[in-house]
Amino acid sequence: MGEVVALPQDEAAEPVRAVFDYWRDVMGHPRARMDDKRERVIRAMLATGYSVDDLKDAIDGCADSAWHRGANDRNTVYDSLGIILKDADHVDRFIELGERLHRKIRASLAEKDRKAGESKDPRGPMPEHLREQVRAYLRRKNEVKPRQ
């Protein structure tokens, strides 16, 4: 996580927007709008020392959690930024879930590559082209199915 640096408002706007847009896309909330509360929770976690990628990993973790996506005793979705970024404990837990998802996807891709005769190292930071595959996977997984 490194040193905490307070960014001037204009420099902080881009990372805040990147996290918000990623959450909106992955969680399937296209009509969601940035408000003061959402901006505050994102800025707070960035100021704590989490990177934009850390927060995206946390969003991935929540998106892959069946319980948070509504498979719970209340049939209620718990995927708000306020929950994901509530505090460091929540962020850390969701990052762990996100990293588990990324390992699963990388292992699946590595297996496909192995079968195709290619060899790639599945460790290291999540490259953008793989993050896009994660997004696509989560969007498909979390599509709302019509009730019968």
GROMACS elastic network, one bead per residue, 0.5 to 0.9 nm:
[ bonds ]
;  ai    aj funct       b0    kb
    1     4     6  0.81565   500
    1    48     6  0.86138   500
    1    49     6  0.52885   500
    1    50     6  0.57047   500
    1    51     6  0.70416   500
    1    54     6  0.88608   500
    2    49     6  0.64026   500
    2    50     6  0.84439   500
    3    48     6  0.89142   500
    3    49     6  0.66093   500
    4    46     6  0.82583   500
    4    47     6  0.59801   500
    4    48     6  0.61616   500
    4    49     6  0.50149   500
    4    50     6  0.86504   500
    5    46     6  0.88421   500
    5    47     6  0.65595   500
    5    48     6  0.85977   500
    5    49     6  0.76614   500
    6    12     6  0.85720   500
    6    46     6  0.88338   500
    6    47     6  0.61676   500
    7    10     6  0.79780   500
    7    11     6  0.59722   500
    7    12     6  0.55204   500
    7    47     6  0.81107   500
    8    11     6  0.54636   500
    8    12     6  0.61973   500
    8    13     6  0.87612   500
    9    12     6  0.52233   500
    9    13     6  0.62312   500
   10    13     6  0.53888   500
   10    14     6  0.77150   500
   11    14     6  0.65235   500
   11    15     6  0.79770   500
   12    15     6  0.57282   500
   12    16     6  0.63113   500
   12    17     6  0.86988   500
   12    43     6  0.76943   500
   12    46     6  0.88321   500
   13    16     6  0.52085   500
   13    17     6  0.60632   500
   13    18     6  0.85784   500
   13    43     6  0.89088   500
   14    17     6  0.51187   500
   14    18     6  0.60887   500
   14    19     6  0.87436   500
   15    19     6  0.62714   500
   15    20     6  0.85848   500
   15    42     6  0.88281   500
   15    43     6  0.86885   500
   15    46     6  0.84310   500
   15    51     6  0.87236   500
   15    52     6  0.62924   500
   16    19     6  0.53357   500
   16    20     6  0.62006   500
   16    21     6  0.86081   500
   16    39     6  0.67167   500
   16    42     6  0.60415   500
   16    43     6  0.64911   500
   16    46     6  0.82326   500
   16    52     6  0.80168   500
   17    20     6  0.50256   500
   17    21     6  0.59200   500
   17    22     6  0.83685   500
   17    34     6  0.82899   500
   17    39     6  0.83932   500
   18    21     6  0.52831   500
   18    22     6  0.60790   500
   18    23     6  0.86317   500
   18    52     6  0.74762   500
   18    56     6  0.89318   500
   19    22     6  0.51428   500
   19    23     6  0.61841   500
   19    24     6  0.86156   500
   19    42     6  0.73664   500
   19    52     6  0.63049   500
   19    53     6  0.84064   500
   19    55     6  0.67819   500
   19    56     6  0.63937   500
   19    59     6  0.87790   500
   20    23     6  0.51609   500
   20    24     6  0.61332   500
   20    25     6  0.86253   500
   20    33     6  0.87920   500
   20    34     6  0.72585   500
   20    38     6  0.79109   500
   20    39     6  0.81104   500
   20    42     6  0.78444   500
   20    81     6  0.82611   500
   21    24     6  0.50470   500
   21    25     6  0.61057   500
   21    26     6  0.85619   500
   22    25     6  0.51901   500
   22    26     6  0.60195   500
   22    27     6  0.82909   500
   22    56     6  0.68490   500
   22    59     6  0.80365   500
   22   135     6  0.87668   500
   23    26     6  0.53210   500
   23    27     6  0.57408   500
   23    28     6  0.80159   500
   23    29     6  0.79557   500
   23    56     6  0.74428   500
   23    59     6  0.61990   500
   23    60     6  0.84624   500
   23    80     6  0.86856   500
   23    81     6  0.75670   500
   24    27     6  0.55023   500
   24    28     6  0.58063   500
   24    30     6  0.58891   500
   24    31     6  0.81910   500
   24    32     6  0.66423   500
   24    33     6  0.86972   500
   25    28     6  0.52322   500
   25    29     6  0.64483   500
   25    30     6  0.65894   500
   25   135     6  0.79019   500
   25   139     6  0.80776   500
   26    29     6  0.79445   500
   26    59     6  0.76724   500
   26    60     6  0.74089   500
   26    63     6  0.70848   500
   26   134     6  0.89359   500
   26   135     6  0.57539   500
   26   136     6  0.81001   500
   26   138     6  0.64910   500
   26   139     6  0.60159   500
   26   142     6  0.88292   500
   27    30     6  0.86499   500
   27    59     6  0.81041   500
   27    60     6  0.87366   500
   27    62     6  0.88040   500
   27    63     6  0.63201   500
   27    69     6  0.89266   500
   27    79     6  0.72294   500
   27    80     6  0.88039   500
   27   138     6  0.80056   500
   27   139     6  0.72679   500
   27   142     6  0.77157   500
   28    31     6  0.88197   500
   28   139     6  0.70156   500
   28   142     6  0.80317   500
   28   143     6  0.79967   500
   29    32     6  0.54322   500
   30    33     6  0.84333   500
   33    38     6  0.88236   500
   34    37     6  0.81849   500
   34    38     6  0.61208   500
   34    39     6  0.65843   500
   35    38     6  0.54738   500
   35    39     6  0.61485   500
   35    40     6  0.85734   500
   36    39     6  0.50914   500
   36    40     6  0.59702   500
   36    41     6  0.87232   500
   37    40     6  0.50752   500
   37    41     6  0.63502   500
   37    42     6  0.87366   500
   37    82     6  0.80182   500
   38    41     6  0.53812   500
   38    42     6  0.63320   500
   38    43     6  0.86140   500
   38    81     6  0.65368   500
   38    82     6  0.69111   500
   39    42     6  0.53042   500
   39    43     6  0.60646   500
   39    44     6  0.84870   500
   40    43     6  0.51337   500
   40    44     6  0.59415   500
   40    45     6  0.86933   500
   41    44     6  0.50608   500
   41    45     6  0.63843   500
   41    46     6  0.86834   500
   41    81     6  0.74011   500
   41    82     6  0.65892   500
   41    85     6  0.62541   500
   41    86     6  0.71562   500
   41    87     6  0.87563   500
   42    45     6  0.54033   500
   42    46     6  0.62629   500
   42    47     6  0.85912   500
   42    55     6  0.83686   500
   42    81     6  0.78864   500
   42    82     6  0.88023   500
   42    85     6  0.69845   500
   43    46     6  0.50421   500
   43    47     6  0.59421   500
   43    48     6  0.84615   500
   44    47     6  0.50676   500
   44    48     6  0.61361   500
   44    49     6  0.88694   500
   44    85     6  0.86298   500
   44    87     6  0.89049   500
   45    49     6  0.66189   500
   45    50     6  0.58293   500
   45    51     6  0.83053   500
   45    55     6  0.80481   500
   45    85     6  0.68604   500
   45    86     6  0.87143   500
   45    87     6  0.76368   500
   45    88     6  0.75784   500
   45    91     6  0.84031   500
   46    49     6  0.53059   500
   46    51     6  0.60701   500
   46    52     6  0.72583   500
   46    55     6  0.83304   500
   47    50     6  0.72329   500
   48    88     6  0.83072   500
   50    53     6  0.80503   500
   50    54     6  0.57927   500
   50    55     6  0.67970   500
   50    91     6  0.88789   500
   51    54     6  0.50025   500
   51    55     6  0.64393   500
   51    56     6  0.86446   500
   52    55     6  0.52041   500
   52    56     6  0.61936   500
   52    57     6  0.86179   500
   53    57     6  0.60456   500
   53    58     6  0.85645   500
   53   126     6  0.86255   500
   54    57     6  0.50545   500
   54    58     6  0.62951   500
   54    59     6  0.87496   500
   54    91     6  0.83243   500
   54    92     6  0.88334   500
   54    95     6  0.66229   500
   55    59     6  0.62555   500
   55    60     6  0.86310   500
   55    84     6  0.87256   500
   55    85     6  0.79436   500
   55    91     6  0.72720   500
   55    94     6  0.88071   500
   55    95     6  0.74028   500
   56    59     6  0.50007   500
   56    60     6  0.62094   500
   56    61     6  0.86097   500
   56    95     6  0.82444   500
   56    98     6  0.84199   500
   57    61     6  0.61937   500
   57    62     6  0.87737   500
   57    94     6  0.73233   500
   57    95     6  0.51414   500
   57    96     6  0.81152   500
   57    97     6  0.81346   500
   57    99     6  0.66622   500
   57   102     6  0.85925   500
   58    62     6  0.63444   500
   58    63     6  0.86009   500
   58    84     6  0.69049   500
   58    85     6  0.81787   500
   58    90     6  0.85252   500
   58    91     6  0.58431   500
   58    92     6  0.73630   500
   58    93     6  0.76456   500
   58    96     6  0.74855   500
   58    97     6  0.73026   500
   58    98     6  0.57017   500
   58    99     6  0.84090   500
   59    62     6  0.52040   500
   59    63     6  0.61160   500
   59    64     6  0.86495   500
   59    79     6  0.84051   500
   59    81     6  0.82711   500
   59    84     6  0.68236   500
   59    85     6  0.88602   500
   59    91     6  0.87185   500
   59    94     6  0.69567   500
   59    95     6  0.76654   500
   59    98     6  0.72607   500
   60    63     6  0.50129   500
   60    64     6  0.61869   500
   60    65     6  0.87199   500
   60    94     6  0.76704   500
   60    95     6  0.77619   500
   60    97     6  0.76471   500
   60    99     6  0.83385   500
   60   101     6  0.76860   500
   60   102     6  0.86318   500
   60   134     6  0.77901   500
   60   135     6  0.78692   500
   60   138     6  0.76765   500
   61    64     6  0.52345   500
   61    65     6  0.63629   500
   61    93     6  0.81807   500
   61    95     6  0.59370   500
   61    96     6  0.70084   500
   61    99     6  0.72661   500
   61   100     6  0.79143   500
   61   101     6  0.69674   500
   62    65     6  0.51276   500
   62    66     6  0.83265   500
   62    67     6  0.88427   500
   62    68     6  0.63094   500
   62    69     6  0.76611   500
   62    78     6  0.85189   500
   62    79     6  0.66076   500
   62    84     6  0.69940   500
   62    94     6  0.57983   500
   62    95     6  0.84970   500
   62    97     6  0.72319   500
   62    98     6  0.73277   500
   63    66     6  0.77152   500
   63    68     6  0.73415   500
   63    69     6  0.66436   500
   63    79     6  0.73136   500
   63    98     6  0.83965   500
   63   138     6  0.65058   500
   63   139     6  0.87098   500
   63   141     6  0.88760   500
   63   142     6  0.75816   500
   64    67     6  0.88795   500
   64    68     6  0.81955   500
   64    69     6  0.77452   500
   64    97     6  0.75521   500
   64    98     6  0.74154   500
   64   101     6  0.71835   500
   64   138     6  0.67041   500
   64   141     6  0.81246   500
   64   142     6  0.82849   500
   65    68     6  0.53351   500
   65    69     6  0.62106   500
   65    70     6  0.88976   500
   65    71     6  0.87699   500
   65    94     6  0.88705   500
   65    97     6  0.76887   500
   66    70     6  0.64205   500
   66    71     6  0.53688   500
   66    72     6  0.78451   500
   66   142     6  0.89318   500
   67    70     6  0.54668   500
   67    72     6  0.50910   500
   67    73     6  0.87752   500
   67    75     6  0.86548   500
   67    76     6  0.85576   500
   67    77     6  0.77858   500
   67    78     6  0.80443   500
   68    71     6  0.70679   500
   68    72     6  0.75465   500
   68    76     6  0.77453   500
   68    77     6  0.55283   500
   68    79     6  0.60907   500
   69    72     6  0.82409   500
   69    75     6  0.85669   500
   69    76     6  0.73772   500
   69    78     6  0.62468   500
   69    79     6  0.67032   500
   69   142     6  0.74748   500
   70    73     6  0.84609   500
   70    74     6  0.76203   500
   70    78     6  0.70197   500
   71    74     6  0.80219   500
   71    75     6  0.57035   500
   71    76     6  0.74136   500
   71    77     6  0.79041   500
   72    75     6  0.51642   500
   72    76     6  0.67440   500
   72    77     6  0.83838   500
   73    76     6  0.79239   500
   74    77     6  0.87034   500
   77    80     6  0.85844   500
   78    83     6  0.71282   500
   78    84     6  0.86575   500
   79    82     6  0.82609   500
   79    83     6  0.66140   500
   79    84     6  0.67761   500
   80    83     6  0.53229   500
   80    84     6  0.63593   500
   80    85     6  0.84818   500
   81    84     6  0.50263   500
   81    85     6  0.56441   500
   81    86     6  0.76115   500
   82    85     6  0.54442   500
   82    86     6  0.52430   500
   82    87     6  0.89323   500
   83    87     6  0.83527   500
   83    90     6  0.74444   500
   83    91     6  0.89224   500
   84    87     6  0.80378   500
   84    90     6  0.60400   500
   84    91     6  0.60589   500
   84    94     6  0.70221   500
   85    88     6  0.73500   500
   85    89     6  0.88863   500
   85    90     6  0.63389   500
   85    91     6  0.55212   500
   85    94     6  0.89949   500
   86    89     6  0.80942   500
   86    90     6  0.61163   500
   86    91     6  0.73079   500
   87    90     6  0.54392   500
   87    91     6  0.63093   500
   87    92     6  0.86517   500
   88    91     6  0.50120   500
   88    92     6  0.59002   500
   88    93     6  0.84483   500
   89    92     6  0.51742   500
   89    93     6  0.61342   500
   89    94     6  0.86175   500
   90    93     6  0.51685   500
   90    94     6  0.61518   500
   90    95     6  0.84823   500
   91    94     6  0.52073   500
   91    95     6  0.59709   500
   91    96     6  0.85684   500
   92    95     6  0.50416   500
   92    96     6  0.62210   500
   92    97     6  0.87558   500
   93    96     6  0.51920   500
   93    97     6  0.64750   500
   93    98     6  0.87339   500
   94    98     6  0.60643   500
   94    99     6  0.85361   500
   95    99     6  0.60222   500
   95   100     6  0.84787   500
   96    99     6  0.51361   500
   96   100     6  0.61915   500
   96   101     6  0.86758   500
   97   100     6  0.50571   500
   97   101     6  0.62941   500
   97   102     6  0.87047   500
   98   101     6  0.50343   500
   98   102     6  0.61769   500
   98   103     6  0.86494   500
   99   103     6  0.61285   500
   99   104     6  0.85520   500
  100   103     6  0.51693   500
  100   104     6  0.62768   500
  100   105     6  0.87598   500
  101   104     6  0.50680   500
  101   105     6  0.62444   500
  101   106     6  0.85559   500
  101   134     6  0.83252   500
  102   105     6  0.51139   500
  102   106     6  0.59648   500
  102   107     6  0.83994   500
  102   126     6  0.77150   500
  102   130     6  0.86868   500
  102   131     6  0.84399   500
  102   134     6  0.73577   500
  103   106     6  0.50468   500
  103   107     6  0.59237   500
  103   108     6  0.84574   500
  103   122     6  0.74066   500
  103   123     6  0.78778   500
  104   107     6  0.51622   500
  104   108     6  0.61958   500
  104   109     6  0.86834   500
  105   108     6  0.50397   500
  105   109     6  0.61761   500
  105   110     6  0.84802   500
  105   130     6  0.85930   500
  105   133     6  0.85197   500
  105   134     6  0.74231   500
  106   109     6  0.50275   500
  106   110     6  0.59107   500
  106   111     6  0.84279   500
  106   121     6  0.88856   500
  106   122     6  0.54644   500
  106   123     6  0.80452   500
  106   130     6  0.81387   500
  107   111     6  0.60305   500
  107   112     6  0.85911   500
  107   122     6  0.65364   500
  108   111     6  0.50978   500
  108   112     6  0.63498   500
  108   113     6  0.86771   500
  109   112     6  0.50177   500
  109   113     6  0.61164   500
  109   114     6  0.84788   500
  109   122     6  0.84184   500
  110   114     6  0.59298   500
  110   115     6  0.84918   500
  110   118     6  0.82725   500
  110   119     6  0.71878   500
  110   120     6  0.64514   500
  110   121     6  0.77385   500
  110   122     6  0.66379   500
  111   115     6  0.61530   500
  111   116     6  0.85106   500
  112   115     6  0.51451   500
  112   116     6  0.62032   500
  112   117     6  0.86451   500
  112   118     6  0.85002   500
  113   117     6  0.60706   500
  113   119     6  0.62583   500
  113   120     6  0.74668   500
  114   118     6  0.52529   500
  114   119     6  0.59046   500
  114   120     6  0.83111   500
  115   118     6  0.74785   500
  116   119     6  0.88826   500
  121   124     6  0.80509   500
  123   126     6  0.82995   500
  124   127     6  0.85640   500
  126   129     6  0.83110   500
  126   130     6  0.63427   500
  126   131     6  0.62334   500
  127   130     6  0.53902   500
  127   131     6  0.62465   500
  127   132     6  0.87975   500
  128   132     6  0.62116   500
  128   133     6  0.87245   500
  129   132     6  0.51841   500
  129   133     6  0.66065   500
  129   134     6  0.89098   500
  130   134     6  0.62848   500
  130   135     6  0.86509   500
  131   135     6  0.62233   500
  131   136     6  0.86696   500
  132   136     6  0.62283   500
  132   137     6  0.85824   500
  133   136     6  0.50457   500
  133   137     6  0.60828   500
  133   138     6  0.85567   500
  134   137     6  0.50675   500
  134   138     6  0.61154   500
  134   139     6  0.85237   500
  135   138     6  0.51789   500
  135   139     6  0.60573   500
  135   140     6  0.86097   500
  136   139     6  0.51140   500
  136   140     6  0.62040   500
  136   141     6  0.85048   500
  137   140     6  0.52688   500
  137   141     6  0.60337   500
  137   142     6  0.85443   500
  138   142     6  0.59113   500
  138   143     6  0.84047   500
  139   142     6  0.52948   500
  139   143     6  0.60331   500
  140   143     6  0.54315   500
  141   144     6  0.88119   500
  142   145     6  0.86104   500
